[in-house]
Amino acid sequence: MKKIILEIFDKVNIEKSELIEMEKDLTEQVEAISKAVQEQMPREYHDDIDRHFFEVSGIAERTGFELGMKFMVKLLIECLS
C-alpha cells in the first residue's frame, strides 16, 4: 500500500498546478531557517546545510501525504460501512 501511495504522491506533485505555490512557500520557509542556521556555521558548510534541510522537508512532505492518504482511506471506509 505504501508503494501505491508514494506513486500517487509523485503523480500529484507533477500534475497539480496548486503545488507550485505550495512548493514556493515551503522553499521560502526552508531558506529562512537555513539562513538563520548558516549565520552560526562556517561558510564551507552552507551548501550541505541547505541540502539537508531540503532533504528533510521532502521526507516530511511525503510522510505527511502518506499519513493523509491513510486517514482518507479510513474515513472513506467508515462512511461506506
C-alpha positions, 0 to 999 in steps of 0.5 A: 500500500505504501508503494501505491501511495508514494506513486500517487504522491509523485503523480500529484506533485507533477500534475497539480498546478496548486503545488507550485505555490505550495512548493514556493512557500515551503522553499521560502520557509526552508531558506529562512531557517537555513539562513538563520542556521548558516549565520552560526556555521562556517561558510564551507558548510552552507551548501550541505546545510541547505541540502539537508534541510531540503532533504528533510522537508521532502521526507516530511512532505511525503510522510505527511501525504502518506499519513493523509492518504491513510486517514482518507482511506479510513474515513472513506471506509467508515462512511461506506460501512 
